[in-house]
Each structure stands twice: as structure tokens, then as C-alpha cells.
Amino acid sequence: MGMSKQDMAHKKSSLKNKLAELEKQAMDDPLKKNRKLHEEIAELKKKLAD
């Protein structure tokens, strides 16, 4: 059984909120020393694009 439109909208909203928080943290790391953080941001952007 698939996800309802409400569930999909809620999931997308939560991904956007998490992405916003991670991007704030990434601004403090301009040299990308925290590789895991930047990889997670890229992964979230990819999920949102789908």
C-alpha cells in the first residue's frame, strides 16, 4: 500500500526542515572538514529532487 498525499507532504516537509538545519551547520564548516555532514546534505537534496 502506498503513502497518502498527506504522508508524502509531511515527509517532504520534515526533510526540508532537516536540510535547513544541516545547511546552517555547514555554513560554519566552509572547508568541508566534516565530510559526513556535507554528504548527508547531498543525500537529502537528492531525496527531495525525487
N, CA, C, O and CB atoms as a CASP TS submission, in Angstrom:
PFRMAT TS
TARGET T0000
AUTHOR 0000-0000-0000
METHOD Language model
MODEL 1
PARENT N/A
ATOM      1  N   MET     1       0.841  -1.173   0.000  1.00  0.00           N
ATOM      2  CA  MET     1       0.000   0.000   0.000  1.00  0.00           C
ATOM      3  C   MET     1       0.890   1.242   0.000  1.00  0.00           C
ATOM      4  O   MET     1       1.883   1.303   0.725  1.00  0.00           O
ATOM      5  CB  MET     1      -0.959  -0.005   1.217  1.00  0.00           C
ATOM      6  N   GLY     2       0.527   2.228  -0.817  1.00  0.00           N
ATOM      7  CA  GLY     2       1.346   3.426  -0.957  1.00  0.00           C
ATOM      8  C   GLY     2       1.077   4.458   0.117  1.00  0.00           C
ATOM      9  O   GLY     2       0.209   4.284   0.973  1.00  0.00           O
ATOM     10  N   MET     3       1.826   5.515   0.056  1.00  0.00           N
ATOM     11  CA  MET     3       1.674   6.605   1.015  1.00  0.00           C
ATOM     12  C   MET     3       0.586   7.562   0.528  1.00  0.00           C
ATOM     13  O   MET     3       0.428   7.778  -0.674  1.00  0.00           O
ATOM     14  CB  MET     3       3.020   7.359   1.217  1.00  0.00           C
ATOM     15  N   SER     4      -0.151   8.123   1.464  1.00  0.00           N
ATOM     16  CA  SER     4      -1.163   9.107   1.099  1.00  0.00           C
ATOM     17  C   SER     4      -0.470  10.431   0.769  1.00  0.00           C
ATOM     18  O   SER     4       0.711  10.615   1.064  1.00  0.00           O
ATOM     19  CB  SER     4      -2.203   9.292   2.247  1.00  0.00           C
ATOM     20  N   LYS     5      -1.212  11.340   0.160  1.00  0.00           N
ATOM     21  CA  LYS     5      -0.643  12.642  -0.185  1.00  0.00           C
ATOM     22  C   LYS     5      -0.221  13.395   1.071  1.00  0.00           C
ATOM     23  O   LYS     5       0.787  14.102   1.074  1.00  0.00           O
ATOM     24  CB  LYS     5      -1.651  13.475  -0.990  1.00  0.00           C
ATOM     25  N   GLN     6      -1.004  13.238   2.139  1.00  0.00           N
ATOM     26  CA  GLN     6      -0.659  13.896   3.401  1.00  0.00           C
ATOM     27  C   GLN     6       0.654  13.363   3.954  1.00  0.00           C
ATOM     28  O   GLN     6       1.504  14.126   4.413  1.00  0.00           O
ATOM     29  CB  GLN     6      -1.776  13.705   4.429  1.00  0.00           C
ATOM     30  N   ASP     7       0.810  12.036   3.906  1.00  0.00           N
ATOM     31  CA  ASP     7       2.046  11.428   4.400  1.00  0.00           C
ATOM     32  C   ASP     7       3.244  11.894   3.582  1.00  0.00           C
ATOM     33  O   ASP     7       4.305  12.182   4.137  1.00  0.00           O
ATOM     34  CB  ASP     7       1.945   9.896   4.363  1.00  0.00           C
ATOM     35  N   MET     8       3.076  11.968   2.272  1.00  0.00           N
ATOM     36  CA  MET     8       4.168  12.397   1.405  1.00  0.00           C
ATOM     37  C   MET     8       4.532  13.852   1.683  1.00  0.00           C
ATOM     38  O   MET     8       5.712  14.201   1.721  1.00  0.00           O
ATOM     39  CB  MET     8       3.786  12.213  -0.072  1.00  0.00           C
ATOM     40  N   ALA     9       3.518  14.707   1.877  1.00  0.00           N
ATOM     41  CA  ALA     9       3.772  16.116   2.161  1.00  0.00           C
ATOM     42  C   ALA     9       4.473  16.268   3.510  1.00  0.00           C
ATOM     43  O   ALA     9       5.371  17.097   3.655  1.00  0.00           O
ATOM     44  CB  ALA     9       2.455  16.918   2.146  1.00  0.00           C
ATOM     45  N   HIS    10       4.067  15.472   4.492  1.00  0.00           N
ATOM     46  CA  HIS    10       4.694  15.530   5.818  1.00  0.00           C
ATOM     47  C   HIS    10       6.148  15.092   5.748  1.00  0.00           C
ATOM     48  O   HIS    10       7.016  15.706   6.367  1.00  0.00           O
ATOM     49  CB  HIS    10       3.928  14.651   6.818  1.00  0.00           C
ATOM     50  N   LYS    11       6.413  14.033   4.998  1.00  0.00           N
ATOM     51  CA  LYS    11       7.777  13.526   4.856  1.00  0.00           C
ATOM     52  C   LYS    11       8.663  14.565   4.166  1.00  0.00           C
ATOM     53  O   LYS    11       9.800  14.797   4.578  1.00  0.00           O
ATOM     54  CB  LYS    11       7.783  12.203   4.061  1.00  0.00           C
ATOM     55  N   LYS    12       8.130  15.183   3.113  1.00  0.00           N
ATOM     56  CA  LYS    12       8.894  16.186   2.374  1.00  0.00           C
ATOM     57  C   LYS    12       9.173  17.403   3.259  1.00  0.00           C
ATOM     58  O   LYS    12      10.262  17.977   3.213  1.00  0.00           O
ATOM     59  CB  LYS    12       8.135  16.612   1.098  1.00  0.00           C
ATOM     60  N   SER    13       8.198  17.782   4.050  1.00  0.00           N
ATOM     61  CA  SER    13       8.357  18.915   4.956  1.00  0.00           C
ATOM     62  C   SER    13       9.433  18.634   5.990  1.00  0.00           C
ATOM     63  O   SER    13      10.263  19.497   6.279  1.00  0.00           O
ATOM     64  CB  SER    13       7.035  19.237   5.648  1.00  0.00           C
ATOM     65  N   SER    14       9.421  17.438   6.544  1.00  0.00           N
ATOM     66  CA  SER    14      10.426  17.097   7.550  1.00  0.00           C
ATOM     67  C   SER    14      11.829  17.038   6.935  1.00  0.00           C
ATOM     68  O   SER    14      12.807  17.408   7.585  1.00  0.00           O
ATOM     69  CB  SER    14      10.082  15.754   8.209  1.00  0.00           C
ATOM     70  N   LEU    15      11.927  16.576   5.686  1.00  0.00           N
ATOM     71  CA  LEU    15      13.223  16.559   5.011  1.00  0.00           C
ATOM     72  C   LEU    15      13.734  17.981   4.789  1.00  0.00           C
ATOM     73  O   LEU    15      14.923  18.251   4.955  1.00  0.00           O
ATOM     74  CB  LEU    15      13.121  15.813   3.669  1.00  0.00           C
ATOM     75  N   LYS    16      12.835  18.885   4.414  1.00  0.00           N
ATOM     76  CA  LYS    16      13.231  20.280   4.196  1.00  0.00           C
ATOM     77  C   LYS    16      13.715  20.920   5.488  1.00  0.00           C
ATOM     78  O   LYS    16      14.700  21.659   5.493  1.00  0.00           O
ATOM     79  CB  LYS    16      12.062  21.085   3.620  1.00  0.00           C
ATOM     80  N   ASN    17      13.012  20.630   6.591  1.00  0.00           N
ATOM     81  CA  ASN    17      13.419  21.195   7.883  1.00  0.00           C
ATOM     82  C   ASN    17      14.789  20.672   8.300  1.00  0.00           C
ATOM     83  O   ASN    17      15.629  21.434   8.781  1.00  0.00           O
ATOM     84  CB  ASN    17      12.380  20.866   8.966  1.00  0.00           C
ATOM     85  N   LYS    18      15.013  19.379   8.116  1.00  0.00           N
ATOM     86  CA  LYS    18      16.300  18.788   8.477  1.00  0.00           C
ATOM     87  C   LYS    18      17.416  19.364   7.603  1.00  0.00           C
ATOM     88  O   LYS    18      18.516  19.638   8.082  1.00  0.00           O
ATOM     89  CB  LYS    18      16.249  17.250   8.339  1.00  0.00           C
ATOM     90  N   LEU    19      17.116  19.543   6.315  1.00  0.00           N
ATOM     91  CA  LEU    19      18.095  20.102   5.389  1.00  0.00           C
ATOM     92  C   LEU    19      18.464  21.525   5.798  1.00  0.00           C
ATOM     93  O   LEU    19      19.636  21.899   5.749  1.00  0.00           O
ATOM     94  CB  LEU    19      17.550  20.083   3.951  1.00  0.00           C
ATOM     95  N   ALA    20      17.481  22.314   6.197  1.00  0.00           N
ATOM     96  CA  ALA    20      17.748  23.689   6.622  1.00  0.00           C
ATOM     97  C   ALA    20      18.665  23.719   7.841  1.00  0.00           C
ATOM     98  O   ALA    20      19.580  24.539   7.913  1.00  0.00           O
ATOM     99  CB  ALA    20      16.433  24.417   6.934  1.00  0.00           C
ATOM    100  N   GLU    21      18.422  22.829   8.792  1.00  0.00           N
ATOM    101  CA  GLU    21      19.270  22.770   9.984  1.00  0.00           C
ATOM    102  C   GLU    21      20.701  22.373   9.625  1.00  0.00           C
ATOM    103  O   GLU    21      21.660  22.953  10.136  1.00  0.00           O
ATOM    104  CB  GLU    21      18.689  21.780  11.001  1.00  0.00           C
ATOM    105  N   LEU    22      20.837  21.389   8.749  1.00  0.00           N
ATOM    106  CA  LEU    22      22.175  20.930   8.366  1.00  0.00           C
ATOM    107  C   LEU    22      22.918  21.999   7.576  1.00  0.00           C
ATOM    108  O   LEU    22      24.135  22.133   7.709  1.00  0.00           O
ATOM    109  CB  LEU    22      22.083  19.640   7.544  1.00  0.00           C
ATOM    110  N   GLU    23      22.200  22.760   6.753  1.00  0.00           N
ATOM    111  CA  GLU    23      22.862  23.813   5.983  1.00  0.00           C
ATOM    112  C   GLU    23      23.376  24.917   6.904  1.00  0.00           C
ATOM    113  O   GLU    23      24.409  25.526   6.627  1.00  0.00           O
ATOM    114  CB  GLU    23      21.900  24.401   4.936  1.00  0.00           C
ATOM    115  N   LYS    24      22.660  25.176   7.996  1.00  0.00           N
ATOM    116  CA  LYS    24      23.155  26.154   8.969  1.00  0.00           C
ATOM    117  C   LYS    24      24.472  25.662   9.572  1.00  0.00           C
ATOM    118  O   LYS    24      25.410  26.440   9.748  1.00  0.00           O
ATOM    119  CB  LYS    24      22.102  26.402  10.088  1.00  0.00           C
ATOM    120  N   GLN    25      24.535  24.379   9.884  1.00  0.00           N
ATOM    121  CA  GLN    25      25.767  23.814  10.440  1.00  0.00           C
ATOM    122  C   GLN    25      26.880  23.833   9.398  1.00  0.00           C
ATOM    123  O   GLN    25      28.044  24.044   9.739  1.00  0.00           O
ATOM    124  CB  GLN    25      25.529  22.373  10.940  1.00  0.00           C
ATOM    125  N   ALA    26      26.535  23.616   8.138  1.00  0.00           N
ATOM    126  CA  ALA    26      27.534  23.573   7.073  1.00  0.00           C
ATOM    127  C   ALA    26      28.141  24.958   6.830  1.00  0.00           C
ATOM    128  O   ALA    26      29.278  25.061   6.371  1.00  0.00           O
ATOM    129  CB  ALA    26      26.908  23.036   5.778  1.00  0.00           C
ATOM    130  N   MET    27      27.401  26.009   7.130  1.00  0.00           N
ATOM    131  CA  MET    27      27.943  27.361   6.950  1.00  0.00           C
ATOM    132  C   MET    27      29.117  27.598   7.902  1.00  0.00           C
ATOM    133  O   MET    27      30.002  28.402   7.609  1.00  0.00           O
ATOM    134  CB  MET    27      26.842  28.424   7.183  1.00  0.00           C
ATOM    135  N   ASP    28      29.124  26.907   9.029  1.00  0.00           N
ATOM    136  CA  ASP    28      30.236  27.022   9.979  1.00  0.00           C
ATOM    137  C   ASP    28      31.424  26.154   9.575  1.00  0.00           C
ATOM    138  O   ASP    28      32.467  26.181  10.229  1.00  0.00           O
ATOM    139  CB  ASP    28      29.771  26.637  11.378  1.00  0.00           C
ATOM    140  N   ASP    29      31.267  25.391   8.506  1.00  0.00           N
ATOM    141  CA  ASP    29      32.301  24.461   8.051  1.00  0.00           C
ATOM    142  C   ASP    29      32.569  24.688   6.552  1.00  0.00           C
ATOM    143  O   ASP    29      32.316  23.798   5.740  1.00  0.00           O
ATOM    144  CB  ASP    29      31.872  22.978   8.322  1.00  0.00           C
ATOM    145  N   PRO    30      33.077  25.872   6.183  1.00  0.00           N
ATOM    146  CA  PRO    30      33.258  26.168   4.752  1.00  0.00           C
ATOM    147  C   PRO    30      34.330  25.323   4.068  1.00  0.00           C
ATOM    148  O   PRO    30      34.303  25.167   2.848  1.00  0.00           O
ATOM    149  CB  PRO    30      33.603  27.615   4.584  1.00  0.00           C
ATOM    150  N   LEU    31      35.261  24.783   4.826  1.00  0.00           N
ATOM    151  CA  LEU    31      36.326  23.977   4.215  1.00  0.00           C
ATOM    152  C   LEU    31      35.944  22.500   4.084  1.00  0.00           C
ATOM    153  O   LEU    31      36.748  21.679   3.645  1.00  0.00           O
ATOM    154  CB  LEU    31      37.601  24.101   5.034  1.00  0.00           C
ATOM    155  N   LYS    32      34.714  22.176   4.469  1.00  0.00           N
ATOM    156  CA  LYS    32      34.177  20.817   4.380  1.00  0.00           C
ATOM    157  C   LYS    32      35.035  19.799   5.135  1.00  0.00           C
ATOM    158  O   LYS    32      35.307  18.705   4.642  1.00  0.00           O
ATOM    159  CB  LYS    32      34.059  20.403   2.923  1.00  0.00           C
ATOM    160  N   LYS    33      35.447  20.180   6.324  1.00  0.00           N
ATOM    161  CA  LYS    33      36.212  19.248   7.152  1.00  0.00           C
ATOM    162  C   LYS    33      35.330  18.131   7.682  1.00  0.00           C
ATOM    163  O   LYS    33      35.795  17.011   7.892  1.00  0.00           O
ATOM    164  CB  LYS    33      36.872  19.984   8.312  1.00  0.00           C
ATOM    165  N   ASN    34      34.050  18.440   7.899  1.00  0.00           N
ATOM    166  CA  ASN    34      33.094  17.442   8.374  1.00  0.00           C
ATOM    167  C   ASN    34      32.426  16.815   7.135  1.00  0.00           C
ATOM    168  O   ASN    34      31.345  17.237   6.723  1.00  0.00           O
ATOM    169  CB  ASN    34      32.019  18.090   9.353  1.00  0.00           C
ATOM    170  N   ARG    35      33.069  15.830   6.566  1.00  0.00           N
ATOM    171  CA  ARG    35      32.616  15.216   5.317  1.00  0.00           C
ATOM    172  C   ARG    35      31.239  14.589   5.458  1.00  0.00           C
ATOM    173  O   ARG    35      30.418  14.673   4.544  1.00  0.00           O
ATOM    174  CB  ARG    35      33.610  14.167   4.858  1.00  0.00           C
ATOM    175  N   LYS    36      30.982  13.961   6.600  1.00  0.00           N
ATOM    176  CA  LYS    36      29.696  13.285   6.813  1.00  0.00           C
ATOM    177  C   LYS    36      28.534  14.274   6.717  1.00  0.00           C
ATOM    178  O   LYS    36      27.495  13.959   6.136  1.00  0.00           O
ATOM    179  CB  LYS    36      29.679  12.582   8.184  1.00  0.00           C
ATOM    180  N   LEU    37      28.705  15.451   7.278  1.00  0.00           N
ATOM    181  CA  LEU    37      27.671  16.480   7.241  1.00  0.00           C
ATOM    182  C   LEU    37      27.335  16.854   5.805  1.00  0.00           C
ATOM    183  O   LEU    37      26.164  16.929   5.433  1.00  0.00           O
ATOM    184  CB  LEU    37      28.119  17.721   8.020  1.00  0.00           C
ATOM    185  N   HIS    38      28.354  17.086   5.009  1.00  0.00           N
ATOM    186  CA  HIS    38      28.144  17.501   3.629  1.00  0.00           C
ATOM    187  C   HIS    38      27.584  16.364   2.772  1.00  0.00           C
ATOM    188  O   HIS    38      26.821  16.613   1.838  1.00  0.00           O
ATOM    189  CB  HIS    38      29.449  18.006   3.035  1.00  0.00           C
ATOM    190  N   GLU    39      27.951  15.144   3.076  1.00  0.00           N
ATOM    191  CA  GLU    39      27.384  14.001   2.355  1.00  0.00           C
ATOM    192  C   GLU    39      25.904  13.841   2.675  1.00  0.00           C
ATOM    193  O   GLU    39      25.105  13.516   1.797  1.00  0.00           O
ATOM    194  CB  GLU    39      28.141  12.712   2.705  1.00  0.00           C
ATOM    195  N   GLU    40      25.544  14.068   3.927  1.00  0.00           N
ATOM    196  CA  GLU    40      24.139  13.958   4.332  1.00  0.00           C
ATOM    197  C   GLU    40      23.304  15.042   3.657  1.00  0.00           C
ATOM    198  O   GLU    40      22.167  14.791   3.255  1.00  0.00           O
ATOM    199  CB  GLU    40      24.005  14.059   5.868  1.00  0.00           C
ATOM    200  N   ILE    41      23.856  16.233   3.531  1.00  0.00           N
ATOM    201  CA  ILE    41      23.151  17.316   2.839  1.00  0.00           C
ATOM    202  C   ILE    41      22.909  16.933   1.387  1.00  0.00           C
ATOM    203  O   ILE    41      21.808  17.130   0.871  1.00  0.00           O
ATOM    204  CB  ILE    41      23.952  18.637   2.921  1.00  0.00           C
ATOM    205  N   ALA    42      23.915  16.394   0.727  1.00  0.00           N
ATOM    206  CA  ALA    42      23.768  15.981  -0.672  1.00  0.00           C
ATOM    207  C   ALA    42      22.708  14.888  -0.807  1.00  0.00           C
ATOM    208  O   ALA    42      21.921  14.892  -1.753  1.00  0.00           O
ATOM    209  CB  ALA    42      25.116  15.486  -1.233  1.00  0.00           C
ATOM    210  N   GLU    43      22.694  13.965   0.136  1.00  0.00           N
ATOM    211  CA  GLU    43      21.717  12.873   0.101  1.00  0.00           C
ATOM    212  C   GLU    43      20.293  13.402   0.273  1.00  0.00           C
ATOM    213  O   GLU    43      19.377  12.965  -0.425  1.00  0.00           O
ATOM    214  CB  GLU    43      22.031  11.841   1.196  1.00  0.00           C
ATOM    215  N   LEU    44      20.108  14.340   1.199  1.00  0.00           N
ATOM    216  CA  LEU    44      18.781  14.917   1.411  1.00  0.00           C
ATOM    217  C   LEU    44      18.313  15.689   0.186  1.00  0.00           C
ATOM    218  O   LEU    44      17.139  15.624  -0.178  1.00  0.00           O
ATOM    219  CB  LEU    44      18.787  15.833   2.632  1.00  0.00           C
ATOM    220  N   LYS    45      19.217  16.412  -0.447  1.00  0.00           N
ATOM    221  CA  LYS    45      18.851  17.147  -1.661  1.00  0.00           C
ATOM    222  C   LYS    45      18.431  16.192  -2.754  1.00  0.00           C
ATOM    223  O   LYS    45      17.505  16.481  -3.512  1.00  0.00           O
ATOM    224  CB  LYS    45      20.014  18.018  -2.143  1.00  0.00           C
ATOM    225  N   LYS    46      19.104  15.049  -2.845  1.00  0.00           N
ATOM    226  CA  LYS    46      18.754  14.048  -3.848  1.00  0.00           C
ATOM    227  C   LYS    46      17.369  13.472  -3.567  1.00  0.00           C
ATOM    228  O   LYS    46      16.582  13.270  -4.493  1.00  0.00           O
ATOM    229  CB  LYS    46      19.806  12.924  -3.879  1.00  0.00           C
ATOM    230  N   LYS    47      17.064  13.206  -2.291  1.00  0.00           N
ATOM    231  CA  LYS    47      15.750  12.659  -1.922  1.00  0.00           C
ATOM    232  C   LYS    47      14.651  13.665  -2.229  1.00  0.00           C
ATOM    233  O   LYS    47      13.571  13.285  -2.680  1.00  0.00           O
ATOM    234  CB  LYS    47      15.717  12.275  -0.425  1.00  0.00           C
ATOM    235  N   LEU    48      14.916  14.943  -1.990  1.00  0.00           N
ATOM    236  CA  LEU    48      13.907  15.967  -2.258  1.00  0.00           C
ATOM    237  C   LEU    48      13.660  16.151  -3.752  1.00  0.00           C
ATOM    238  O   LEU    48      12.566  16.534  -4.166  1.00  0.00           O
ATOM    239  CB  LEU    48      14.329  17.289  -1.643  1.00  0.00           C
ATOM    240  N   ALA    49      14.674  15.878  -4.548  1.00  0.00           N
ATOM    241  CA  ALA    49      14.533  16.009  -6.002  1.00  0.00           C
ATOM    242  C   ALA    49      13.624  14.925  -6.588  1.00  0.00           C
ATOM    243  O   ALA    49      13.019  15.123  -7.642  1.00  0.00           O
ATOM    244  CB  ALA    49      15.908  15.947  -6.670  1.00  0.00           C
ATOM    245  N   ASP    50      13.529  13.794  -5.914  1.00  0.00           N
ATOM    246  CA  ASP    50      12.689  12.692  -6.413  1.00  0.00           C
ATOM    247  C   ASP    50      11.231  12.971  -6.279  1.00  0.00           C
ATOM    248  O   ASP    50      10.407  12.138  -6.655  1.00  0.00           O
ATOM    249  CB  ASP    50      13.005  11.427  -5.696  1.00  0.00           C
TER
END
